[in-house]
Structure formats: structure tokens, C-alpha cells
């Protein structure tokens, strides 16, 4: 993912990973999770289409937003 950078976990400093779970009603669902099993900080997300159908730009923009949210988070999990 060029230009999309996830910062290490704010809790433990471990590299996070992004995982997509399901495409449902043209929303792409997934989560960003800390790679440390003892920490397991997790932020779920849904990328919504900007028009009728989800397209590549929606995914890219969505991923930027997600990375932004992950990178800005200071501490605890919030339900989104
Ligand atoms: Zn962590």
C-alpha cells in the first residue's frame, strides 16, 4: 500500500496489520490489529462507497482515513 503507513501500536509499539473480513452491501469491512497477541489492540472499520458501487478510489481513500485514525489514536480502543 504505497503512501499508506500505519504507525506502530500506541500501546506496545508492535507493527500492526490490516485485515479485510467481508464485502457486504458494497461496504468493505475489516480491521487494523496489533500484531502482539498479548496486546491485540484492534480497530475495526468499514469502507463505504462514495457512489453506488465501491471502487478502487474509495478503497484507497478509505485506507488513508483508517491509517490516519490508527496513527492519531493516543490510547484506548473506541467503538466506532
Ligand atoms: Zn499493541
PDB file of the backbone (N, CA, C, O) and the ligand in Angstrom, with CONECT records:
HET     ZN  A 101       1
ATOM      1  N   UNK A   1       0.843  -1.199   0.000  1.00  0.00           N
ATOM      2  CA  UNK A   1       0.000   0.000   0.000  1.00  0.00           C
ATOM      3  C   UNK A   1       0.879   1.250   0.000  1.00  0.00           C
ATOM      4  O   UNK A   1       1.260   1.748   1.059  1.00  0.00           O
ATOM      5  N   UNK A   2       1.187   1.739  -1.160  1.00  0.00           N
ATOM      6  CA  UNK A   2       2.052   2.908  -1.282  1.00  0.00           C
ATOM      7  C   UNK A   2       1.430   4.138  -0.649  1.00  0.00           C
ATOM      8  O   UNK A   2       0.261   4.445  -0.881  1.00  0.00           O
ATOM      9  N   UNK A   3       2.214   4.833   0.146  1.00  0.00           N
ATOM     10  CA  UNK A   3       1.763   6.089   0.726  1.00  0.00           C
ATOM     11  C   UNK A   3       0.844   5.930   1.919  1.00  0.00           C
ATOM     12  O   UNK A   3       0.441   6.916   2.535  1.00  0.00           O
ATOM     13  N   UNK A   4       0.517   4.706   2.241  1.00  0.00           N
ATOM     14  CA  UNK A   4      -0.333   4.490   3.407  1.00  0.00           C
ATOM     15  C   UNK A   4       0.514   3.798   4.457  1.00  0.00           C
ATOM     16  O   UNK A   4       0.936   2.654   4.288  1.00  0.00           O
ATOM     17  N   UNK A   5       0.749   4.499   5.520  1.00  0.00           N
ATOM     18  CA  UNK A   5       1.668   3.981   6.519  1.00  0.00           C
ATOM     19  C   UNK A   5       0.980   3.893   7.873  1.00  0.00           C
ATOM     20  O   UNK A   5       0.427   4.873   8.374  1.00  0.00           O
ATOM     21  N   UNK A   6       1.025   2.723   8.442  1.00  0.00           N
ATOM     22  CA  UNK A   6       0.491   2.546   9.784  1.00  0.00           C
ATOM     23  C   UNK A   6       1.629   2.658  10.780  1.00  0.00           C
ATOM     24  O   UNK A   6       2.667   2.010  10.644  1.00  0.00           O
ATOM     25  N   UNK A   7       1.417   3.474  11.759  1.00  0.00           N
ATOM     26  CA  UNK A   7       2.425   3.596  12.808  1.00  0.00           C
ATOM     27  C   UNK A   7       2.328   2.407  13.758  1.00  0.00           C
ATOM     28  O   UNK A   7       1.292   1.746  13.825  1.00  0.00           O
ATOM     29  N   UNK A   8       3.393   2.139  14.482  1.00  0.00           N
ATOM     30  CA  UNK A   8       3.335   1.037  15.454  1.00  0.00           C
ATOM     31  C   UNK A   8       2.223   1.255  16.473  1.00  0.00           C
ATOM     32  O   UNK A   8       1.772   2.376  16.708  1.00  0.00           O
ATOM     33  N   UNK A   9       1.805   0.166  17.059  1.00  0.00           N
ATOM     34  CA  UNK A   9       0.749   0.188  18.059  1.00  0.00           C
ATOM     35  C   UNK A   9       1.048   1.220  19.149  1.00  0.00           C
ATOM     36  O   UNK A   9       2.153   1.240  19.690  1.00  0.00           O
ATOM     37  N   UNK A  10       0.074   2.077  19.477  1.00  0.00           N
ATOM     38  CA  UNK A  10       0.298   3.095  20.511  1.00  0.00           C
ATOM     39  C   UNK A  10       0.444   2.493  21.905  1.00  0.00           C
ATOM     40  O   UNK A  10       0.955   3.150  22.812  1.00  0.00           O
ATOM     41  N   UNK A  11       0.007   1.271  22.080  1.00  0.00           N
ATOM     42  CA  UNK A  11       0.098   0.645  23.400  1.00  0.00           C
ATOM     43  C   UNK A  11       1.436  -0.042  23.629  1.00  0.00           C
ATOM     44  O   UNK A  11       2.035   0.092  24.696  1.00  0.00           O
ATOM     45  N   UNK A  12       1.910  -0.791  22.608  1.00  0.00           N
ATOM     46  CA  UNK A  12       3.089  -1.611  22.843  1.00  0.00           C
ATOM     47  C   UNK A  12       4.170  -1.418  21.794  1.00  0.00           C
ATOM     48  O   UNK A  12       5.267  -1.955  21.943  1.00  0.00           O
ATOM     49  N   UNK A  13       3.890  -0.662  20.730  1.00  0.00           N
ATOM     50  CA  UNK A  13       4.913  -0.367  19.737  1.00  0.00           C
ATOM     51  C   UNK A  13       5.120  -1.453  18.694  1.00  0.00           C
ATOM     52  O   UNK A  13       6.055  -1.372  17.898  1.00  0.00           O
ATOM     53  N   UNK A  14       4.265  -2.464  18.685  1.00  0.00           N
ATOM     54  CA  UNK A  14       4.366  -3.533  17.698  1.00  0.00           C
ATOM     55  C   UNK A  14       3.753  -3.083  16.370  1.00  0.00           C
ATOM     56  O   UNK A  14       2.817  -2.285  16.342  1.00  0.00           O
ATOM     57  N   UNK A  15       4.296  -3.608  15.278  1.00  0.00           N
ATOM     58  CA  UNK A  15       3.744  -3.288  13.969  1.00  0.00           C
ATOM     59  C   UNK A  15       2.321  -3.840  13.844  1.00  0.00           C
ATOM     60  O   UNK A  15       2.079  -5.000  14.177  1.00  0.00           O
ATOM     61  N   UNK A  16       1.406  -3.043  13.381  1.00  0.00           N
ATOM     62  CA  UNK A  16       0.041  -3.524  13.182  1.00  0.00           C
ATOM     63  C   UNK A  16      -0.124  -4.160  11.796  1.00  0.00           C
ATOM     64  O   UNK A  16       0.751  -4.030  10.940  1.00  0.00           O
ATOM     65  N   UNK A  17      -1.204  -4.818  11.593  1.00  0.00           N
ATOM     66  CA  UNK A  17      -1.523  -5.329  10.266  1.00  0.00           C
ATOM     67  C   UNK A  17      -2.980  -5.021   9.943  1.00  0.00           C
ATOM     68  O   UNK A  17      -3.804  -4.813  10.833  1.00  0.00           O
ATOM     69  N   UNK A  18      -3.270  -4.998   8.665  1.00  0.00           N
ATOM     70  CA  UNK A  18      -4.629  -4.719   8.205  1.00  0.00           C
ATOM     71  C   UNK A  18      -5.231  -5.997   7.655  1.00  0.00           C
ATOM     72  O   UNK A  18      -4.587  -6.733   6.908  1.00  0.00           O
ATOM     73  N   UNK A  19      -6.445  -6.244   8.026  1.00  0.00           N
ATOM     74  CA  UNK A  19      -7.108  -7.455   7.563  1.00  0.00           C
ATOM     75  C   UNK A  19      -8.522  -7.118   7.099  1.00  0.00           C
ATOM     76  O   UNK A  19      -9.288  -6.478   7.820  1.00  0.00           O
ATOM     77  N   UNK A  20      -8.856  -7.557   5.891  1.00  0.00           N
ATOM     78  CA  UNK A  20     -10.210  -7.347   5.391  1.00  0.00           C
ATOM     79  C   UNK A  20     -11.033  -8.591   5.669  1.00  0.00           C
ATOM     80  O   UNK A  20     -10.591  -9.711   5.416  1.00  0.00           O
ATOM     81  N   UNK A  21     -12.225  -8.385   6.189  1.00  0.00           N
ATOM     82  CA  UNK A  21     -13.020  -9.534   6.591  1.00  0.00           C
ATOM     83  C   UNK A  21     -14.125  -9.860   5.588  1.00  0.00           C
ATOM     84  O   UNK A  21     -14.293 -11.018   5.206  1.00  0.00           O
ATOM     85  N   UNK A  22     -14.864  -8.865   5.169  1.00  0.00           N
ATOM     86  CA  UNK A  22     -16.024  -9.164   4.323  1.00  0.00           C
ATOM     87  C   UNK A  22     -16.411  -7.942   3.493  1.00  0.00           C
ATOM     88  O   UNK A  22     -16.259  -6.799   3.922  1.00  0.00           O
ATOM     89  N   UNK A  23     -16.912  -8.219   2.305  1.00  0.00           N
ATOM     90  CA  UNK A  23     -17.503  -7.172   1.482  1.00  0.00           C
ATOM     91  C   UNK A  23     -19.005  -7.384   1.516  1.00  0.00           C
ATOM     92  O   UNK A  23     -19.524  -8.379   1.011  1.00  0.00           O
ATOM     93  N   UNK A  24     -19.689  -6.427   2.124  1.00  0.00           N
ATOM     94  CA  UNK A  24     -21.114  -6.600   2.359  1.00  0.00           C
ATOM     95  C   UNK A  24     -21.847  -5.321   2.001  1.00  0.00           C
ATOM     96  O   UNK A  24     -21.467  -4.245   2.463  1.00  0.00           O
ATOM     97  N   UNK A  25     -22.870  -5.413   1.205  1.00  0.00           N
ATOM     98  CA  UNK A  25     -23.624  -4.237   0.764  1.00  0.00           C
ATOM     99  C   UNK A  25     -22.693  -3.155   0.211  1.00  0.00           C
ATOM    100  O   UNK A  25     -22.877  -1.963   0.456  1.00  0.00           O
ATOM    101  N   UNK A  26     -21.694  -3.608  -0.539  1.00  0.00           N
ATOM    102  CA  UNK A  26     -20.699  -2.695  -1.091  1.00  0.00           C
ATOM    103  C   UNK A  26     -19.928  -1.907  -0.034  1.00  0.00           C
ATOM    104  O   UNK A  26     -19.376  -0.846  -0.325  1.00  0.00           O
ATOM    105  N   UNK A  27     -19.893  -2.413   1.156  1.00  0.00           N
ATOM    106  CA  UNK A  27     -19.003  -1.869   2.177  1.00  0.00           C
ATOM    107  C   UNK A  27     -17.933  -2.906   2.467  1.00  0.00           C
ATOM    108  O   UNK A  27     -18.215  -4.084   2.684  1.00  0.00           O
ATOM    109  N   UNK A  28     -16.701  -2.429   2.465  1.00  0.00           N
ATOM    110  CA  UNK A  28     -15.598  -3.326   2.738  1.00  0.00           C
ATOM    111  C   UNK A  28     -15.270  -3.247   4.230  1.00  0.00           C
ATOM    112  O   UNK A  28     -14.869  -2.198   4.734  1.00  0.00           O
ATOM    113  N   UNK A  29     -15.444  -4.350   4.912  1.00  0.00           N
ATOM    114  CA  UNK A  29     -15.214  -4.390   6.347  1.00  0.00           C
ATOM    115  C   UNK A  29     -13.873  -5.027   6.652  1.00  0.00           C
ATOM    116  O   UNK A  29     -13.389  -5.884   5.912  1.00  0.00           O
ATOM    117  N   UNK A  30     -13.293  -4.603   7.732  1.00  0.00           N
ATOM    118  CA  UNK A  30     -12.026  -5.191   8.144  1.00  0.00           C
ATOM    119  C   UNK A  30     -11.571  -4.576   9.438  1.00  0.00           C
ATOM    120  O   UNK A  30     -12.328  -3.885  10.119  1.00  0.00           O
ATOM    121  N   UNK A  31     -10.332  -4.833   9.769  1.00  0.00           N
ATOM    122  CA  UNK A  31      -9.802  -4.247  10.991  1.00  0.00           C
ATOM    123  C   UNK A  31      -8.302  -4.063  10.887  1.00  0.00           C
ATOM    124  O   UNK A  31      -7.623  -4.738  10.112  1.00  0.00           O
ATOM    125  N   UNK A  32      -7.804  -3.138  11.680  1.00  0.00           N
ATOM    126  CA  UNK A  32      -6.369  -2.996  11.890  1.00  0.00           C
ATOM    127  C   UNK A  32      -6.109  -3.564  13.267  1.00  0.00           C
ATOM    128  O   UNK A  32      -6.808  -3.234  14.225  1.00  0.00           O
ATOM    129  N   UNK A  33      -5.119  -4.403  13.366  1.00  0.00           N
ATOM    130  CA  UNK A  33      -4.860  -5.030  14.654  1.00  0.00           C
ATOM    131  C   UNK A  33      -3.376  -5.034  14.962  1.00  0.00           C
ATOM    132  O   UNK A  33      -2.535  -5.146  14.070  1.00  0.00           O
ATOM    133  N   UNK A  34      -3.077  -4.911  16.231  1.00  0.00           N
ATOM    134  CA  UNK A  34      -1.709  -5.035  16.707  1.00  0.00           C
ATOM    135  C   UNK A  34      -1.265  -6.475  16.535  1.00  0.00           C
ATOM    136  O   UNK A  34      -2.035  -7.406  16.771  1.00  0.00           O
ATOM    137  N   UNK A  35      -0.021  -6.651  16.121  1.00  0.00           N
ATOM    138  CA  UNK A  35       0.500  -7.996  15.857  1.00  0.00           C
ATOM    139  C   UNK A  35       0.953  -8.721  17.124  1.00  0.00           C
ATOM    140  O   UNK A  35       1.371  -9.877  17.061  1.00  0.00           O
ATOM    141  N   UNK A  36       0.873  -8.060  18.248  1.00  0.00           N
ATOM    142  CA  UNK A  36       1.279  -8.645  19.512  1.00  0.00           C
ATOM    143  C   UNK A  36       0.077  -9.323  20.178  1.00  0.00           C
ATOM    144  O   UNK A  36      -0.862  -8.638  20.586  1.00  0.00           O
ATOM    145  N   UNK A  37       0.089 -10.647  20.294  1.00  0.00           N
ATOM    146  CA  UNK A  37      -1.084 -11.349  20.834  1.00  0.00           C
ATOM    147  C   UNK A  37      -1.420 -10.958  22.268  1.00  0.00           C
ATOM    148  O   UNK A  37      -2.563 -11.106  22.701  1.00  0.00           O
ATOM    149  N   UNK A  38      -0.433 -10.462  23.003  1.00  0.00           N
ATOM    150  CA  UNK A  38      -0.704 -10.048  24.384  1.00  0.00           C
ATOM    151  C   UNK A  38      -1.388  -8.694  24.443  1.00  0.00           C
ATOM    152  O   UNK A  38      -1.989  -8.329  25.453  1.00  0.00           O
ATOM    153  N   UNK A  39      -1.288  -7.964  23.360  1.00  0.00           N
ATOM    154  CA  UNK A  39      -1.874  -6.620  23.321  1.00  0.00           C
ATOM    155  C   UNK A  39      -3.188  -6.672  22.551  1.00  0.00           C
ATOM    156  O   UNK A  39      -4.257  -6.367  23.080  1.00  0.00           O
ATOM    157  N   UNK A  40      -3.076  -7.069  21.284  1.00  0.00           N
ATOM    158  CA  UNK A  40      -4.258  -7.294  20.449  1.00  0.00           C
ATOM    159  C   UNK A  40      -5.178  -6.089  20.350  1.00  0.00           C
ATOM    160  O   UNK A  40      -6.397  -6.232  20.254  1.00  0.00           O
ATOM    161  N   UNK A  41      -4.594  -4.914  20.374  1.00  0.00           N
ATOM    162  CA  UNK A  41      -5.377  -3.710  20.114  1.00  0.00           C
ATOM    163  C   UNK A  41      -5.974  -3.825  18.713  1.00  0.00           C
ATOM    164  O   UNK A  41      -5.292  -4.212  17.765  1.00  0.00           O
ATOM    165  N   UNK A  42      -7.221  -3.494  18.602  1.00  0.00           N
ATOM    166  CA  UNK A  42      -7.907  -3.726  17.349  1.00  0.00           C
ATOM    167  C   UNK A  42      -8.832  -2.560  17.028  1.00  0.00           C
ATOM    168  O   UNK A  42      -9.545  -2.065  17.901  1.00  0.00           O
ATOM    169  N   UNK A  43      -8.817  -2.131  15.793  1.00  0.00           N
ATOM    170  CA  UNK A  43      -9.697  -1.059  15.350  1.00  0.00           C
ATOM    171  C   UNK A  43     -10.427  -1.540  14.107  1.00  0.00           C
ATOM    172  O   UNK A  43      -9.816  -1.728  13.055  1.00  0.00           O
ATOM    173  N   UNK A  44     -11.696  -1.733  14.225  1.00  0.00           N
ATOM    174  CA  UNK A  44     -12.445  -2.200  13.061  1.00  0.00           C
ATOM    175  C   UNK A  44     -12.904  -1.021  12.225  1.00  0.00           C
ATOM    176  O   UNK A  44     -13.018   0.101  12.716  1.00  0.00           O
ATOM    177  N   UNK A  45     -13.163  -1.291  10.961  1.00  0.00           N
ATOM    178  CA  UNK A  45     -13.570  -0.227  10.050  1.00  0.00           C
ATOM    179  C   UNK A  45     -14.491  -0.776   8.983  1.00  0.00           C
ATOM    180  O   UNK A  45     -14.576  -1.986   8.769  1.00  0.00           O
ATOM    181  N   UNK A  46     -15.177   0.134   8.320  1.00  0.00           N
ATOM    182  CA  UNK A  46     -15.958  -0.202   7.137  1.00  0.00           C
ATOM    183  C   UNK A  46     -15.718   0.903   6.118  1.00  0.00           C
ATOM    184  O   UNK A  46     -15.892   2.085   6.414  1.00  0.00           O
ATOM    185  N   UNK A  47     -15.321   0.511   4.931  1.00  0.00           N
ATOM    186  CA  UNK A  47     -15.130   1.484   3.854  1.00  0.00           C
ATOM    187  C   UNK A  47     -16.408   1.518   3.026  1.00  0.00           C
ATOM    188  O   UNK A  47     -16.836   0.512   2.460  1.00  0.00           O
ATOM    189  N   UNK A  48     -16.997   2.695   2.974  1.00  0.00           N
ATOM    190  CA  UNK A  48     -18.258   2.832   2.260  1.00  0.00           C
ATOM    191  C   UNK A  48     -18.017   3.410   0.866  1.00  0.00           C
ATOM    192  O   UNK A  48     -17.102   4.212   0.679  1.00  0.00           O
ATOM    193  N   UNK A  49     -18.819   3.016  -0.097  1.00  0.00           N
ATOM    194  CA  UNK A  49     -18.671   3.564  -1.455  1.00  0.00           C
ATOM    195  C   UNK A  49     -19.099   5.028  -1.504  1.00  0.00           C
ATOM    196  O   UNK A  49     -20.045   5.425  -0.823  1.00  0.00           O
ATOM    197  N   UNK A  50     -18.406   5.827  -2.309  1.00  0.00           N
ATOM    198  CA  UNK A  50     -18.772   7.236  -2.428  1.00  0.00           C
ATOM    199  C   UNK A  50     -19.944   7.405  -3.388  1.00  0.00           C
ATOM    200  O   UNK A  50     -20.678   8.390  -3.312  1.00  0.00           O
ATOM    201  N   UNK A  51     -20.115   6.449  -4.284  1.00  0.00           N
ATOM    202  CA  UNK A  51     -21.298   6.491  -5.141  1.00  0.00           C
ATOM    203  C   UNK A  51     -22.073   5.198  -4.917  1.00  0.00           C
ATOM    204  O   UNK A  51     -22.271   4.786  -3.774  1.00  0.00           O
ATOM    205  N   UNK A  52     -22.505   4.566  -5.975  1.00  0.00           N
ATOM    206  CA  UNK A  52     -23.332   3.383  -5.781  1.00  0.00           C
ATOM    207  C   UNK A  52     -22.484   2.162  -5.466  1.00  0.00           C
ATOM    208  O   UNK A  52     -22.782   1.387  -4.558  1.00  0.00           O
ATOM    209  N   UNK A  53     -21.426   2.016  -6.237  1.00  0.00           N
ATOM    210  CA  UNK A  53     -20.580   0.849  -6.063  1.00  0.00           C
ATOM    211  C   UNK A  53     -19.222   1.246  -5.514  1.00  0.00           C
ATOM    212  O   UNK A  53     -18.669   2.297  -5.841  1.00  0.00           O
ATOM    213  N   UNK A  54     -18.717   0.384  -4.684  1.00  0.00           N
ATOM    214  CA  UNK A  54     -17.384   0.592  -4.146  1.00  0.00           C
ATOM    215  C   UNK A  54     -16.376   0.486  -5.286  1.00  0.00           C
ATOM    216  O   UNK A  54     -16.390  -0.485  -6.042  1.00  0.00           O
ATOM    217  N   UNK A  55     -15.510   1.474  -5.408  1.00  0.00           N
ATOM    218  CA  UNK A  55     -14.477   1.382  -6.432  1.00  0.00           C
ATOM    219  C   UNK A  55     -13.094   1.517  -5.805  1.00  0.00           C
ATOM    220  O   UNK A  55     -12.942   1.683  -4.595  1.00  0.00           O
ATOM    221  N   UNK A  56     -12.113   1.440  -6.662  1.00  0.00           N
ATOM    222  CA  UNK A  56     -10.732   1.424  -6.190  1.00  0.00           C
ATOM    223  C   UNK A  56     -10.385   2.679  -5.377  1.00  0.00           C
ATOM    224  O   UNK A  56      -9.726   2.602  -4.340  1.00  0.00           O
ATOM    225  N   UNK A  57     -10.848   3.842  -5.876  1.00  0.00           N
ATOM    226  CA  UNK A  57     -10.548   5.087  -5.165  1.00  0.00           C
ATOM    227  C   UNK A  57     -11.158   5.123  -3.780  1.00  0.00           C
ATOM    228  O   UNK A  57     -10.555   5.640  -2.839  1.00  0.00           O
ATOM    229  N   UNK A  58     -12.363   4.568  -3.656  1.00  0.00           N
ATOM    230  CA  UNK A  58     -12.995   4.506  -2.340  1.00  0.00           C
ATOM    231  C   UNK A  58     -12.128   3.713  -1.374  1.00  0.00           C
ATOM    232  O   UNK A  58     -11.955   4.081  -0.212  1.00  0.00           O
ATOM    233  N   UNK A  59     -11.590   2.618  -1.885  1.00  0.00           N
ATOM    234  CA  UNK A  59     -10.763   1.765  -1.029  1.00  0.00           C
ATOM    235  C   UNK A  59      -9.494   2.506  -0.621  1.00  0.00           C
ATOM    236  O   UNK A  59      -9.105   2.491   0.547  1.00  0.00           O
ATOM    237  N   UNK A  60      -8.855   3.153  -1.589  1.00  0.00           N
ATOM    238  CA  UNK A  60      -7.631   3.890  -1.287  1.00  0.00           C
ATOM    239  C   UNK A  60      -7.907   5.015  -0.289  1.00  0.00           C
ATOM    240  O   UNK A  60      -7.188   5.180   0.696  1.00  0.00           O
ATOM    241  N   UNK A  61      -8.963   5.785  -0.565  1.00  0.00           N
ATOM    242  CA  UNK A  61      -9.306   6.876   0.354  1.00  0.00           C
ATOM    243  C   UNK A  61      -9.662   6.338   1.733  1.00  0.00           C
ATOM    244  O   UNK A  61      -9.278   6.900   2.759  1.00  0.00           O
ATOM    245  N   UNK A  62     -10.400   5.244   1.733  1.00  0.00           N
ATOM    246  CA  UNK A  62     -10.796   4.634   2.995  1.00  0.00           C
ATOM    247  C   UNK A  62      -9.588   4.187   3.789  1.00  0.00           C
ATOM    248  O   UNK A  62      -9.523   4.369   5.005  1.00  0.00           O
ATOM    249  N   UNK A  63      -8.627   3.597   3.086  1.00  0.00           N
ATOM    250  CA  UNK A  63      -7.423   3.123   3.773  1.00  0.00           C
ATOM    251  C   UNK A  63      -6.620   4.286   4.343  1.00  0.00           C
ATOM    252  O   UNK A  63      -6.024   4.171   5.414  1.00  0.00           O
ATOM    253  N   UNK A  64      -6.605   5.403   3.625  1.00  0.00           N
ATOM    254  CA  UNK A  64      -5.924   6.583   4.150  1.00  0.00           C
ATOM    255  C   UNK A  64      -6.588   7.062   5.441  1.00  0.00           C
ATOM    256  O   UNK A  64      -5.914   7.388   6.418  1.00  0.00           O
ATOM    257  N   UNK A  65      -7.910   7.099   5.424  1.00  0.00           N
ATOM    258  CA  UNK A  65      -8.648   7.507   6.621  1.00  0.00           C
ATOM    259  C   UNK A  65      -8.360   6.578   7.789  1.00  0.00           C
ATOM    260  O   UNK A  65      -8.160   7.012   8.924  1.00  0.00           O
ATOM    261  N   UNK A  66      -8.344   5.300   7.480  1.00  0.00           N
ATOM    262  CA  UNK A  66      -8.121   4.305   8.529  1.00  0.00           C
ATOM    263  C   UNK A  66      -6.724   4.449   9.124  1.00  0.00           C
ATOM    264  O   UNK A  66      -6.543   4.421  10.341  1.00  0.00           O
ATOM    265  N   UNK A  67      -5.736   4.604   8.231  1.00  0.00           N
ATOM    266  CA  UNK A  67      -4.363   4.783   8.696  1.00  0.00           C
ATOM    267  C   UNK A  67      -4.261   6.035   9.546  1.00  0.00           C
ATOM    268  O   UNK A  67      -3.580   6.057  10.572  1.00  0.00           O
ATOM    269  N   UNK A  68      -4.954   7.083   9.102  1.00  0.00           N
ATOM    270  CA  UNK A  68      -4.970   8.339   9.832  1.00  0.00           C
ATOM    271  C   UNK A  68      -5.538   8.156  11.236  1.00  0.00           C
ATOM    272  O   UNK A  68      -4.995   8.659  12.219  1.00  0.00           O
ATOM    273  N   UNK A  69      -6.630   7.431  11.297  1.00  0.00           N
ATOM    274  CA  UNK A  69      -7.298   7.207  12.578  1.00  0.00           C
ATOM    275  C   UNK A  69      -6.421   6.378  13.509  1.00  0.00           C
ATOM    276  O   UNK A  69      -6.277   6.668  14.697  1.00  0.00           O
ATOM    277  N   UNK A  70      -5.846   5.342  12.922  1.00  0.00           N
ATOM    278  CA  UNK A  70      -4.958   4.483  13.718  1.00  0.00           C
ATOM    279  C   UNK A  70      -3.771   5.299  14.227  1.00  0.00           C
ATOM    280  O   UNK A  70      -3.412   5.213  15.401  1.00  0.00           O
ATOM    281  N   UNK A  71      -3.172   6.079  13.352  1.00  0.00           N
ATOM    282  CA  UNK A  71      -1.960   6.809  13.700  1.00  0.00           C
ATOM    283  C   UNK A  71      -2.219   7.913  14.723  1.00  0.00           C
ATOM    284  O   UNK A  71      -1.324   8.285  15.482  1.00  0.00           O
ATOM    285  N   UNK A  72      -3.423   8.424  14.738  1.00  0.00           N
ATOM    286  CA  UNK A  72      -3.725   9.532  15.649  1.00  0.00           C
ATOM    287  C   UNK A  72      -4.189   9.064  17.014  1.00  0.00           C
ATOM    288  O   UNK A  72      -4.186   9.823  17.983  1.00  0.00           O
ATOM    289  N   UNK A  73      -4.586   7.811  17.075  1.00  0.00           N
ATOM    290  CA  UNK A  73      -5.146   7.339  18.327  1.00  0.00           C
ATOM    291  C   UNK A  73      -4.061   7.386  19.401  1.00  0.00           C
ATOM    292  O   UNK A  73      -2.928   6.960  19.178  1.00  0.00           O
ATOM    293  N   UNK A  74      -4.419   7.897  20.537  1.00  0.00           N
ATOM    294  CA  UNK A  74      -3.428   8.065  21.578  1.00  0.00           C
ATOM    295  C   UNK A  74      -3.446   6.897  22.542  1.00  0.00           C
ATOM    296  O   UNK A  74      -2.391   6.480  23.019  1.00  0.00           O
ATOM    297  N   UNK A  75      -4.587   6.372  22.834  1.00  0.00           N
ATOM    298  CA  UNK A  75      -4.614   5.363  23.881  1.00  0.00           C
ATOM    299  C   UNK A  75      -5.628   4.255  23.672  1.00  0.00           C
ATOM    300  O   UNK A  75      -5.325   3.258  23.016  1.00  0.00           O
ATOM    301  N   UNK A  76      -6.780   4.403  24.197  1.00  0.00           N
ATOM    302  CA  UNK A  76      -7.676   3.260  24.312  1.00  0.00           C
ATOM    303  C   UNK A  76      -8.462   3.004  23.043  1.00  0.00           C
ATOM    304  O   UNK A  76      -8.540   3.860  22.162  1.00  0.00           O
ATOM    305  N   UNK A  77      -9.035   1.836  22.959  1.00  0.00           N
ATOM    306  CA  UNK A  77      -9.957   1.474  21.902  1.00  0.00           C
ATOM    307  C   UNK A  77     -11.225   2.279  22.057  1.00  0.00           C
ATOM    308  O   UNK A  77     -11.737   2.464  23.161  1.00  0.00           O
ATOM    309  N   UNK A  78     -11.717   2.752  20.937  1.00  0.00           N
ATOM    310  CA  UNK A  78     -13.043   3.327  20.975  1.00  0.00           C
ATOM    311  C   UNK A  78     -13.894   2.544  20.016  1.00  0.00           C
ATOM    312  O   UNK A  78     -13.406   2.075  18.988  1.00  0.00           O
ATOM    313  N   UNK A  79     -15.139   2.399  20.331  1.00  0.00           N
ATOM    314  CA  UNK A  79     -16.008   1.750  19.375  1.00  0.00           C
ATOM    315  C   UNK A  79     -16.382   2.785  18.327  1.00  0.00           C
ATOM    316  O   UNK A  79     -16.696   3.929  18.655  1.00  0.00           O
ATOM    317  N   UNK A  80     -16.348   2.389  17.102  1.00  0.00           N
ATOM    318  CA  UNK A  80     -16.557   3.343  16.008  1.00  0.00           C
ATOM    319  C   UNK A  80     -17.927   3.126  15.387  1.00  0.00           C
ATOM    320  O   UNK A  80     -18.298   3.829  14.447  1.00  0.00           O
TER     321      UNK A  80
HETATM  322 ZN    ZN A 101      -0.070  -3.368  20.775  1.00  0.00          ZN
END
